[in-house]
């Protein structure tokens, strides 16, 4: 899906759909990756490359 397109949770392209990058340089809609990260236990991984998920800039999702 294009980043300017709609994800399943959005009504219109670009509306309330900020992008967030992981340390692995994969980008996701913020609410999509947060939903993914909170569903992963014990450690979240990037859905694309399976590296341990960290938000770009070093913040972890503990």
CHARMM internal coordinates of N, CA and C (Angstrom, degrees):
IC EDIT
DIST 1 N 1 CA 1.4447
DIST 1 CA 1 C 1.5219
ANGL 1 N 1 CA 1 C 108.31
DIST 1 C 2 N 1.2879
ANGL 1 CA 1 C 2 N 116.28
DIHE 1 N 1 CA 1 C 2 N 137.72
DIST 2 N 2 CA 1.4674
ANGL 1 C 2 N 2 CA 121.09
DIHE 1 CA 1 C 2 N 2 CA 176.88
DIST 2 CA 2 C 1.5218
ANGL 2 N 2 CA 2 C 109.20
DIHE 1 C 2 N 2 CA 2 C -68.35
DIST 2 C 3 N 1.3355
ANGL 2 CA 2 C 3 N 116.61
DIHE 2 N 2 CA 2 C 3 N 146.48
DIST 3 N 3 CA 1.4581
ANGL 2 C 3 N 3 CA 120.22
DIHE 2 CA 2 C 3 N 3 CA -178.57
DIST 3 CA 3 C 1.5227
ANGL 3 N 3 CA 3 C 111.99
DIHE 2 C 3 N 3 CA 3 C -63.94
DIST 3 C 4 N 1.3312
ANGL 3 CA 3 C 4 N 117.80
DIHE 3 N 3 CA 3 C 4 N -26.05
DIST 4 N 4 CA 1.4600
ANGL 3 C 4 N 4 CA 119.39
DIHE 3 CA 3 C 4 N 4 CA 178.90
DIST 4 CA 4 C 1.5238
ANGL 4 N 4 CA 4 C 111.15
DIHE 3 C 4 N 4 CA 4 C -90.61
DIST 4 C 5 N 1.3211
ANGL 4 CA 4 C 5 N 117.07
DIHE 4 N 4 CA 4 C 5 N 5.47
DIST 5 N 5 CA 1.4523
ANGL 4 C 5 N 5 CA 121.78
DIHE 4 CA 4 C 5 N 5 CA 176.35
DIST 5 CA 5 C 1.5191
ANGL 5 N 5 CA 5 C 110.67
DIHE 4 C 5 N 5 CA 5 C -90.04
DIST 5 C 6 N 1.3167
ANGL 5 CA 5 C 6 N 115.50
DIHE 5 N 5 CA 5 C 6 N -178.73
DIST 6 N 6 CA 1.4582
ANGL 5 C 6 N 6 CA 120.59
DIHE 5 CA 5 C 6 N 6 CA 179.66
DIST 6 CA 6 C 1.5218
ANGL 6 N 6 CA 6 C 110.52
DIHE 5 C 6 N 6 CA 6 C -91.72
DIST 6 C 7 N 1.3121
ANGL 6 CA 6 C 7 N 115.16
DIHE 6 N 6 CA 6 C 7 N 137.87
DIST 7 N 7 CA 1.4533
ANGL 6 C 7 N 7 CA 119.58
DIHE 6 CA 6 C 7 N 7 CA 167.99
DIST 7 CA 7 C 1.5320
ANGL 7 N 7 CA 7 C 105.91
DIHE 6 C 7 N 7 CA 7 C -90.36
DIST 7 C 8 N 1.3160
ANGL 7 CA 7 C 8 N 119.32
DIHE 7 N 7 CA 7 C 8 N 171.71
DIST 8 N 8 CA 1.4683
ANGL 7 C 8 N 8 CA 120.18
DIHE 7 CA 7 C 8 N 8 CA -177.50
DIST 8 CA 8 C 1.5293
ANGL 8 N 8 CA 8 C 114.59
DIHE 7 C 8 N 8 CA 8 C -60.29
DIST 8 C 9 N 1.3314
ANGL 8 CA 8 C 9 N 118.24
DIHE 8 N 8 CA 8 C 9 N -23.27
DIST 9 N 9 CA 1.4648
ANGL 8 C 9 N 9 CA 120.74
DIHE 8 CA 8 C 9 N 9 CA -178.26
DIST 9 CA 9 C 1.5232
ANGL 9 N 9 CA 9 C 113.79
DIHE 8 C 9 N 9 CA 9 C -89.42
DIST 9 C 10 N 1.3152
ANGL 9 CA 9 C 10 N 118.57
DIHE 9 N 9 CA 9 C 10 N -11.90
DIST 10 N 10 CA 1.4693
ANGL 9 C 10 N 10 CA 121.92
DIHE 9 CA 9 C 10 N 10 CA -175.00
DIST 10 CA 10 C 1.5241
ANGL 10 N 10 CA 10 C 111.19
DIHE 9 C 10 N 10 CA 10 C -98.67
DIST 10 C 11 N 1.3035
ANGL 10 CA 10 C 11 N 115.08
DIHE 10 N 10 CA 10 C 11 N 151.19
DIST 11 N 11 CA 1.4663
ANGL 10 C 11 N 11 CA 121.07
DIHE 10 CA 10 C 11 N 11 CA 179.06
DIST 11 CA 11 C 1.5285
ANGL 11 N 11 CA 11 C 112.10
DIHE 10 C 11 N 11 CA 11 C -90.58
DIST 11 C 12 N 1.3330
ANGL 11 CA 11 C 12 N 116.59
DIHE 11 N 11 CA 11 C 12 N -41.65
DIST 12 N 12 CA 1.4582
ANGL 11 C 12 N 12 CA 121.82
DIHE 11 CA 11 C 12 N 12 CA -177.29
DIST 12 CA 12 C 1.5224
ANGL 12 N 12 CA 12 C 109.90
DIHE 11 C 12 N 12 CA 12 C -129.49
DIST 12 C 13 N 1.3395
ANGL 12 CA 12 C 13 N 117.93
DIHE 12 N 12 CA 12 C 13 N 146.66
DIST 13 N 13 CA 1.4692
ANGL 12 C 13 N 13 CA 119.96
DIHE 12 CA 12 C 13 N 13 CA 178.59
DIST 13 CA 13 C 1.5212
ANGL 13 N 13 CA 13 C 111.85
DIHE 12 C 13 N 13 CA 13 C -56.47
DIST 13 C 14 N 1.3321
ANGL 13 CA 13 C 14 N 115.76
DIHE 13 N 13 CA 13 C 14 N 129.91
DIST 14 N 14 CA 1.4559
ANGL 13 C 14 N 14 CA 121.13
DIHE 13 CA 13 C 14 N 14 CA 175.47
DIST 14 CA 14 C 1.5123
ANGL 14 N 14 CA 14 C 115.56
DIHE 13 C 14 N 14 CA 14 C 83.99
DIST 14 C 15 N 1.3232
ANGL 14 CA 14 C 15 N 118.27
DIHE 14 N 14 CA 14 C 15 N -15.89
DIST 15 N 15 CA 1.4662
ANGL 14 C 15 N 15 CA 120.69
DIHE 14 CA 14 C 15 N 15 CA -177.46
DIST 15 CA 15 C 1.5215
ANGL 15 N 15 CA 15 C 110.98
DIHE 14 C 15 N 15 CA 15 C -75.85
DIST 15 C 16 N 1.3307
ANGL 15 CA 15 C 16 N 115.85
DIHE 15 N 15 CA 15 C 16 N 121.67
DIST 16 N 16 CA 1.4644
ANGL 15 C 16 N 16 CA 121.58
DIHE 15 CA 15 C 16 N 16 CA 176.69
DIST 16 CA 16 C 1.5229
ANGL 16 N 16 CA 16 C 112.45
DIHE 15 C 16 N 16 CA 16 C 50.17
DIST 16 C 17 N 1.3017
ANGL 16 CA 16 C 17 N 116.40
DIHE 16 N 16 CA 16 C 17 N 37.72
DIST 17 N 17 CA 1.4547
ANGL 16 C 17 N 17 CA 120.78
DIHE 16 CA 16 C 17 N 17 CA -177.28
DIST 17 CA 17 C 1.5298
ANGL 17 N 17 CA 17 C 109.48
DIHE 16 C 17 N 17 CA 17 C -127.42
DIST 17 C 18 N 1.3493
ANGL 17 CA 17 C 18 N 118.51
DIHE 17 N 17 CA 17 C 18 N 62.04
DIST 18 N 18 CA 1.4617
ANGL 17 C 18 N 18 CA 119.53
DIHE 17 CA 17 C 18 N 18 CA -179.30
DIST 18 CA 18 C 1.5204
ANGL 18 N 18 CA 18 C 110.93
DIHE 17 C 18 N 18 CA 18 C -66.19
DIST 18 C 19 N 1.3183
ANGL 18 CA 18 C 19 N 115.37
DIHE 18 N 18 CA 18 C 19 N 149.17
DIST 19 N 19 CA 1.4625
ANGL 18 C 19 N 19 CA 121.06
DIHE 18 CA 18 C 19 N 19 CA 178.35
DIST 19 CA 19 C 1.5147
ANGL 19 N 19 CA 19 C 110.53
DIHE 18 C 19 N 19 CA 19 C -93.50
DIST 19 C 20 N 1.3238
ANGL 19 CA 19 C 20 N 115.33
DIHE 19 N 19 CA 19 C 20 N 147.73
DIST 20 N 20 CA 1.4623
ANGL 19 C 20 N 20 CA 121.96
DIHE 19 CA 19 C 20 N 20 CA 175.86
DIST 20 CA 20 C 1.5234
ANGL 20 N 20 CA 20 C 107.43
DIHE 19 C 20 N 20 CA 20 C -133.45
DIST 20 C 21 N 1.3279
ANGL 20 CA 20 C 21 N 115.67
DIHE 20 N 20 CA 20 C 21 N 139.79
DIST 21 N 21 CA 1.4612
ANGL 20 C 21 N 21 CA 120.74
DIHE 20 CA 20 C 21 N 21 CA 179.50
DIST 21 CA 21 C 1.5131
ANGL 21 N 21 CA 21 C 109.50
DIHE 20 C 21 N 21 CA 21 C -105.41
DIST 21 C 22 N 1.3193
ANGL 21 CA 21 C 22 N 115.07
DIHE 21 N 21 CA 21 C 22 N 143.52
DIST 22 N 22 CA 1.4529
ANGL 21 C 22 N 22 CA 120.65
DIHE 21 CA 21 C 22 N 22 CA 172.62
DIST 22 CA 22 C 1.5197
ANGL 22 N 22 CA 22 C 109.67
DIHE 21 C 22 N 22 CA 22 C -91.37
DIST 22 C 23 N 1.3276
ANGL 22 CA 22 C 23 N 116.05
DIHE 22 N 22 CA 22 C 23 N 167.88
DIST 23 N 23 CA 1.4622
ANGL 22 C 23 N 23 CA 121.32
DIHE 22 CA 22 C 23 N 23 CA 176.93
DIST 23 CA 23 C 1.5277
ANGL 23 N 23 CA 23 C 110.65
DIHE 22 C 23 N 23 CA 23 C -59.93
DIST 23 C 24 N 1.3226
ANGL 23 CA 23 C 24 N 117.17
DIHE 23 N 23 CA 23 C 24 N -23.20
DIST 24 N 24 CA 1.4661
ANGL 23 C 24 N 24 CA 122.40
DIHE 23 CA 23 C 24 N 24 CA 179.19
DIST 24 CA 24 C 1.5267
ANGL 24 N 24 CA 24 C 112.10
DIHE 23 C 24 N 24 CA 24 C -82.88
DIST 24 C 25 N 1.3322
ANGL 24 CA 24 C 25 N 117.55
DIHE 24 N 24 CA 24 C 25 N 0.90
DIST 25 N 25 CA 1.4665
ANGL 24 C 25 N 25 CA 125.09
DIHE 24 CA 24 C 25 N 25 CA 179.41
DIST 25 CA 25 C 1.5255
ANGL 25 N 25 CA 25 C 114.41
DIHE 24 C 25 N 25 CA 25 C 72.97
DIST 25 C 26 N 1.3294
ANGL 25 CA 25 C 26 N 118.18
DIHE 25 N 25 CA 25 C 26 N 17.13
DIST 26 N 26 CA 1.4567
ANGL 25 C 26 N 26 CA 119.98
DIHE 25 CA 25 C 26 N 26 CA 170.87
DIST 26 CA 26 C 1.5266
ANGL 26 N 26 CA 26 C 107.69
DIHE 25 C 26 N 26 CA 26 C -90.56
DIST 26 C 27 N 1.3217
ANGL 26 CA 26 C 27 N 116.43
DIHE 26 N 26 CA 26 C 27 N 140.06
DIST 27 N 27 CA 1.4649
ANGL 26 C 27 N 27 CA 121.90
DIHE 26 CA 26 C 27 N 27 CA -177.59
DIST 27 CA 27 C 1.5268
ANGL 27 N 27 CA 27 C 110.15
DIHE 26 C 27 N 27 CA 27 C -111.59
DIST 27 C 28 N 1.3251
ANGL 27 CA 27 C 28 N 114.76
DIHE 27 N 27 CA 27 C 28 N 142.40
DIST 28 N 28 CA 1.4610
ANGL 27 C 28 N 28 CA 121.70
DIHE 27 CA 27 C 28 N 28 CA 179.84
DIST 28 CA 28 C 1.5212
ANGL 28 N 28 CA 28 C 109.02
DIHE 27 C 28 N 28 CA 28 C -141.83
DIST 28 C 29 N 1.3225
ANGL 28 CA 28 C 29 N 116.21
DIHE 28 N 28 CA 28 C 29 N 158.21
DIST 29 N 29 CA 1.4571
ANGL 28 C 29 N 29 CA 119.66
DIHE 28 CA 28 C 29 N 29 CA 169.06
DIST 29 CA 29 C 1.5221
ANGL 29 N 29 CA 29 C 106.82
DIHE 28 C 29 N 29 CA 29 C -63.01
DIST 29 C 30 N 1.3205
ANGL 29 CA 29 C 30 N 116.87
DIHE 29 N 29 CA 29 C 30 N 139.21
DIST 30 N 30 CA 1.4632
ANGL 29 C 30 N 30 CA 121.70
DIHE 29 CA 29 C 30 N 30 CA -175.25
DIST 30 CA 30 C 1.5246
ANGL 30 N 30 CA 30 C 111.98
DIHE 29 C 30 N 30 CA 30 C -55.30
DIST 30 C 31 N 1.3270
ANGL 30 CA 30 C 31 N 117.55
DIHE 30 N 30 CA 30 C 31 N -51.14
DIST 31 N 31 CA 1.4653
ANGL 30 C 31 N 31 CA 118.83
DIHE 30 CA 30 C 31 N 31 CA -176.73
DIST 31 CA 31 C 1.5241
ANGL 31 N 31 CA 31 C 112.24
DIHE 30 C 31 N 31 CA 31 C -68.07
DIST 31 C 32 N 1.3256
ANGL 31 CA 31 C 32 N 117.78
DIHE 31 N 31 CA 31 C 32 N -26.95
DIST 32 N 32 CA 1.4709
ANGL 31 C 32 N 32 CA 120.63
DIHE 31 CA 31 C 32 N 32 CA 177.58
DIST 32 CA 32 C 1.5279
ANGL 32 N 32 CA 32 C 110.86
DIHE 31 C 32 N 32 CA 32 C -69.88
DIST 32 C 33 N 1.3431
ANGL 32 CA 32 C 33 N 117.28
DIHE 32 N 32 CA 32 C 33 N -47.82
DIST 33 N 33 CA 1.4649
ANGL 32 C 33 N 33 CA 119.62
DIHE 32 CA 32 C 33 N 33 CA -177.97
DIST 33 CA 33 C 1.5273
ANGL 33 N 33 CA 33 C 110.47
DIHE 32 C 33 N 33 CA 33 C -70.42
DIST 33 C 34 N 1.3298
ANGL 33 CA 33 C 34 N 118.38
DIHE 33 N 33 CA 33 C 34 N -34.31
DIST 34 N 34 CA 1.4655
ANGL 33 C 34 N 34 CA 119.32
DIHE 33 CA 33 C 34 N 34 CA 177.11
DIST 34 CA 34 C 1.5280
ANGL 34 N 34 CA 34 C 111.07
DIHE 33 C 34 N 34 CA 34 C -63.43
DIST 34 C 35 N 1.3213
ANGL 34 CA 34 C 35 N 116.53
DIHE 34 N 34 CA 34 C 35 N -39.88
DIST 35 N 35 CA 1.4629
ANGL 34 C 35 N 35 CA 120.75
DIHE 34 CA 34 C 35 N 35 CA 177.38
DIST 35 CA 35 C 1.5351
ANGL 35 N 35 CA 35 C 109.73
DIHE 34 C 35 N 35 CA 35 C -63.20
DIST 35 C 36 N 1.3386
ANGL 35 CA 35 C 36 N 116.54
DIHE 35 N 35 CA 35 C 36 N -42.52
DIST 36 N 36 CA 1.4640
ANGL 35 C 36 N 36 CA 121.73
DIHE 35 CA 35 C 36 N 36 CA 179.55
DIST 36 CA 36 C 1.5305
ANGL 36 N 36 CA 36 C 110.91
DIHE 35 C 36 N 36 CA 36 C -64.52
DIST 36 C 37 N 1.3266
ANGL 36 CA 36 C 37 N 116.33
DIHE 36 N 36 CA 36 C 37 N -49.56
DIST 37 N 37 CA 1.4652
ANGL 36 C 37 N 37 CA 121.44
DIHE 36 CA 36 C 37 N 37 CA -176.54
DIST 37 CA 37 C 1.5289
ANGL 37 N 37 CA 37 C 110.85
DIHE 36 C 37 N 37 CA 37 C -60.77
DIST 37 C 38 N 1.3265
ANGL 37 CA 37 C 38 N 117.61
DIHE 37 N 37 CA 37 C 38 N -42.53
DIST 38 N 38 CA 1.4617
ANGL 37 C 38 N 38 CA 119.56
DIHE 37 CA 37 C 38 N 38 CA -178.08
DIST 38 CA 38 C 1.5276
ANGL 38 N 38 CA 38 C 112.28
DIHE 37 C 38 N 38 CA 38 C -72.11
DIST 38 C 39 N 1.3222
ANGL 38 CA 38 C 39 N 117.88
DIHE 38 N 38 CA 38 C 39 N -17.72
DIST 39 N 39 CA 1.4654
ANGL 38 C 39 N 39 CA 120.33
DIHE 38 CA 38 C 39 N 39 CA 178.70
DIST 39 CA 39 C 1.5280
ANGL 39 N 39 CA 39 C 112.36
DIHE 38 C 39 N 39 CA 39 C -88.09
DIST 39 C 40 N 1.3187
ANGL 39 CA 39 C 40 N 117.52
DIHE 39 N 39 CA 39 C 40 N -10.06
DIST 40 N 40 CA 1.4662
ANGL 39 C 40 N 40 CA 122.30
DIHE 39 CA 39 C 40 N 40 CA -177.23
DIST 40 CA 40 C 1.5212
ANGL 40 N 40 CA 40 C 110.55
DIHE 39 C 40 N 40 CA 40 C -95.61
DIST 40 C 41 N 1.3293
ANGL 40 CA 40 C 41 N 117.04
DIHE 40 N 40 CA 40 C 41 N 126.13
DIST 41 N 41 CA 1.4621
ANGL 40 C 41 N 41 CA 120.72
DIHE 40 CA 40 C 41 N 41 CA 176.26
DIST 41 CA 41 C 1.5155
ANGL 41 N 41 CA 41 C 109.02
DIHE 40 C 41 N 41 CA 41 C -135.67
DIST 41 C 42 N 1.2849
ANGL 41 CA 41 C 42 N 121.31
DIHE 41 N 41 CA 41 C 42 N 146.66
DIST 42 N 42 CA 1.4587
ANGL 41 C 42 N 42 CA 125.82
DIHE 41 CA 41 C 42 N 42 CA -0.83
DIST 42 CA 42 C 1.5193
ANGL 42 N 42 CA 42 C 112.53
DIHE 41 C 42 N 42 CA 42 C -83.03
DIST 42 C 43 N 1.3217
ANGL 42 CA 42 C 43 N 119.23
DIHE 42 N 42 CA 42 C 43 N -17.48
DIST 43 N 43 CA 1.4653
ANGL 42 C 43 N 43 CA 122.24
DIHE 42 CA 42 C 43 N 43 CA -176.81
DIST 43 CA 43 C 1.5253
ANGL 43 N 43 CA 43 C 109.57
DIHE 42 C 43 N 43 CA 43 C -128.86
DIST 43 C 44 N 1.3134
ANGL 43 CA 43 C 44 N 116.69
DIHE 43 N 43 CA 43 C 44 N 130.37
DIST 44 N 44 CA 1.4594
ANGL 43 C 44 N 44 CA 121.30
DIHE 43 CA 43 C 44 N 44 CA 178.89
DIST 44 CA 44 C 1.5216
ANGL 44 N 44 CA 44 C 110.57
DIHE 43 C 44 N 44 CA 44 C -77.75
DIST 44 C 45 N 1.3223
ANGL 44 CA 44 C 45 N 115.53
DIHE 44 N 44 CA 44 C 45 N 144.62
DIST 45 N 45 CA 1.4565
ANGL 44 C 45 N 45 CA 122.81
DIHE 44 CA 44 C 45 N 45 CA 177.93
DIST 45 CA 45 C 1.5221
ANGL 45 N 45 CA 45 C 108.95
DIHE 44 C 45 N 45 CA 45 C -128.46
DIST 45 C 46 N 1.3254
ANGL 45 CA 45 C 46 N 116.04
DIHE 45 N 45 CA 45 C 46 N 153.69
DIST 46 N 46 CA 1.4649
ANGL 45 C 46 N 46 CA 121.26
DIHE 45 CA 45 C 46 N 46 CA 176.14
DIST 46 CA 46 C 1.5293
ANGL 46 N 46 CA 46 C 108.64
DIHE 45 C 46 N 46 CA 46 C -61.71
DIST 46 C 47 N 1.3316
ANGL 46 CA 46 C 47 N 118.41
DIHE 46 N 46 CA 46 C 47 N 132.09
DIST 47 N 47 CA 1.4570
ANGL 46 C 47 N 47 CA 120.14
DIHE 46 CA 46 C 47 N 47 CA 179.54
DIST 47 CA 47 C 1.5304
ANGL 47 N 47 CA 47 C 113.36
DIHE 46 C 47 N 47 CA 47 C -67.64
DIST 47 C 48 N 1.3295
ANGL 47 CA 47 C 48 N 117.56
DIHE 47 N 47 CA 47 C 48 N -16.60
DIST 48 N 48 CA 1.4667
ANGL 47 C 48 N 48 CA 120.43
DIHE 47 CA 47 C 48 N 48 CA -178.80
DIST 48 CA 48 C 1.5285
ANGL 48 N 48 CA 48 C 112.62
DIHE 47 C 48 N 48 CA 48 C -91.96
DIST 48 C 49 N 1.3337
ANGL 48 CA 48 C 49 N 117.50
DIHE 48 N 48 CA 48 C 49 N -47.69
DIST 49 N 49 CA 1.4706
ANGL 48 C 49 N 49 CA 120.06
DIHE 48 CA 48 C 49 N 49 CA -172.91
DIST 49 CA 49 C 1.5243
ANGL 49 N 49 CA 49 C 113.32
DIHE 48 C 49 N 49 CA 49 C -115.06
DIST 49 C 50 N 1.3300
ANGL 49 CA 49 C 50 N 117.23
DIHE 49 N 49 CA 49 C 50 N -6.70
DIST 50 N 50 CA 1.4634
ANGL 49 C 50 N 50 CA 123.82
DIHE 49 CA 49 C 50 N 50 CA 177.97
DIST 50 CA 50 C 1.5239
ANGL 50 N 50 CA 50 C 114.58
DIHE 49 C 50 N 50 CA 50 C 68.84
DIST 50 C 51 N 1.3466
ANGL 50 CA 50 C 51 N 117.64
DIHE 50 N 50 CA 50 C 51 N 10.77
DIST 51 N 51 CA 1.4683
ANGL 50 C 51 N 51 CA 119.42
DIHE 50 CA 50 C 51 N 51 CA 172.45
DIST 51 CA 51 C 1.5184
ANGL 51 N 51 CA 51 C 108.39
DIHE 50 C 51 N 51 CA 51 C -69.32
DIST 51 C 52 N 1.3396
ANGL 51 CA 51 C 52 N 115.79
DIHE 51 N 51 CA 51 C 52 N 154.89
DIST 52 N 52 CA 1.4576
ANGL 51 C 52 N 52 CA 119.92
DIHE 51 CA 51 C 52 N 52 CA 175.41
DIST 52 CA 52 C 1.5270
ANGL 52 N 52 CA 52 C 108.35
DIHE 51 C 52 N 52 CA 52 C -54.38
DIST 52 C 53 N 1.3327
ANGL 52 CA 52 C 53 N 116.99
DIHE 52 N 52 CA 52 C 53 N 129.19
DIST 53 N 53 CA 1.4621
ANGL 52 C 53 N 53 CA 120.28
DIHE 52 CA 52 C 53 N 53 CA -175.94
DIST 53 CA 53 C 1.5170
ANGL 53 N 53 CA 53 C 110.99
DIHE 52 C 53 N 53 CA 53 C -75.67
DIST 53 C 54 N 1.3183
ANGL 53 CA 53 C 54 N 115.16
DIHE 53 N 53 CA 53 C 54 N 126.97
DIST 54 N 54 CA 1.4559
ANGL 53 C 54 N 54 CA 123.23
DIHE 53 CA 53 C 54 N 54 CA 169.30
DIST 54 CA 54 C 1.5152
ANGL 54 N 54 CA 54 C 106.63
DIHE 53 C 54 N 54 CA 54 C -139.32
DIST 54 C 55 N 1.3316
ANGL 54 CA 54 C 55 N 115.66
DIHE 54 N 54 CA 54 C 55 N 137.12
DIST 55 N 55 CA 1.4502
ANGL 54 C 55 N 55 CA 119.05
DIHE 54 CA 54 C 55 N 55 CA 175.37
DIST 55 CA 55 C 1.5125
ANGL 55 N 55 CA 55 C 108.23
DIHE 54 C 55 N 55 CA 55 C -68.20
DIST 55 C 56 N 1.3163
ANGL 55 CA 55 C 56 N 117.48
DIHE 55 N 55 CA 55 C 56 N 142.00
DIST 56 N 56 CA 1.4596
ANGL 55 C 56 N 56 CA 120.90
DIHE 55 CA 55 C 56 N 56 CA 179.69
DIST 56 CA 56 C 1.5204
ANGL 56 N 56 CA 56 C 108.68
DIHE 55 C 56 N 56 CA 56 C -57.31
DIST 56 C 57 N 1.2944
ANGL 56 CA 56 C 57 N 116.03
DIHE 56 N 56 CA 56 C 57 N 130.56
DIST 57 N 57 CA 1.4554
ANGL 56 C 57 N 57 CA 121.38
DIHE 56 CA 56 C 57 N 57 CA -176.34
DIST 57 CA 57 C 1.5161
ANGL 57 N 57 CA 57 C 111.90
DIHE 56 C 57 N 57 CA 57 C 110.84
DIST 57 C 58 N 1.3404
ANGL 57 CA 57 C 58 N 117.34
DIHE 57 N 57 CA 57 C 58 N -4.76
DIST 58 N 58 CA 1.4491
ANGL 57 C 58 N 58 CA 121.11
DIHE 57 CA 57 C 58 N 58 CA 172.76
DIST 58 CA 58 C 1.5094
ANGL 58 N 58 CA 58 C 116.64
DIHE 57 C 58 N 58 CA 58 C 98.75
DIST 58 C 59 N 1.3447
ANGL 58 CA 58 C 59 N 118.56
DIHE 58 N 58 CA 58 C 59 N -6.17
DIST 59 N 59 CA 1.4616
ANGL 58 C 59 N 59 CA 119.55
DIHE 58 CA 58 C 59 N 59 CA 179.49
DIST 59 CA 59 C 1.5216
ANGL 59 N 59 CA 59 C 109.77
DIHE 58 C 59 N 59 CA 59 C -70.48
DIST 59 C 60 N 1.3309
ANGL 59 CA 59 C 60 N 116.59
DIHE 59 N 59 CA 59 C 60 N 134.73
DIST 60 N 60 CA 1.4526
ANGL 59 C 60 N 60 CA 120.85
DIHE 59 CA 59 C 60 N 60 CA 177.43
DIST 60 CA 60 C 1.5120
ANGL 60 N 60 CA 60 C 109.71
DIHE 59 C 60 N 60 CA 60 C -102.15
DIST 60 C 61 N 1.3227
ANGL 60 CA 60 C 61 N 116.09
DIHE 60 N 60 CA 60 C 61 N 163.55
DIST 61 N 61 CA 1.4617
ANGL 60 C 61 N 61 CA 121.94
DIHE 60 CA 60 C 61 N 61 CA -174.92
DIST 61 CA 61 C 1.5185
ANGL 61 N 61 CA 61 C 111.37
DIHE 60 C 61 N 61 CA 61 C -102.94
DIST 61 C 62 N 1.3100
ANGL 61 CA 61 C 62 N 118.78
DIHE 61 N 61 CA 61 C 62 N 48.51
DIST 62 N 62 CA 1.4672
ANGL 61 C 62 N 62 CA 121.40
DIHE 61 CA 61 C 62 N 62 CA -179.05
DIST 62 CA 62 C 1.5042
ANGL 62 N 62 CA 62 C 110.65
DIHE 61 C 62 N 62 CA 62 C -79.18
END
COOR INIT
IC SEED 1 N 1 CA 1 C
IC BUILD
